[in-house]
Amino acid sequence: MQDKLERDGKVAVVYSPGYGAGWSTWSDEVDPTDKDIAEAIDKVVTKEELISLAKKKYPTAYTGGLEYDGVSIAWVPKGTRYYIEEYDGSEQVHILDENFGRIA
């Protein structure tokens, strides 16, 4: 299990809300709670640095969701179930009840 970026009892979940390409939903290889990716976004690294990091960690993952403006972090309460829904590349983070979804 990977480390997660946590702050104030919440976990960083990386998603791309802009249309065009999804980051968390377009590859089964990607972990939306990846601490290194979340920290890079939180530190506001350049787009090129972020894509380079992602390619090192996830060599076969599609990085188009990182190439567009709008890759973001949703802060989800730790232990909360959530899922990421995608439509036309635009992702949304949804909080679920205790019986469904991933756990932050």
Protein Blocks (a to p, Z undefined) as FASTA:
>chain_A
ZZdddeehiacddddfbghiafklmpfkbcfklmklmmmmmnopafklmmmmmmmmmmmb
cfklmmpghiacddddehiacddddeehiacdddddfkgcjdZZ
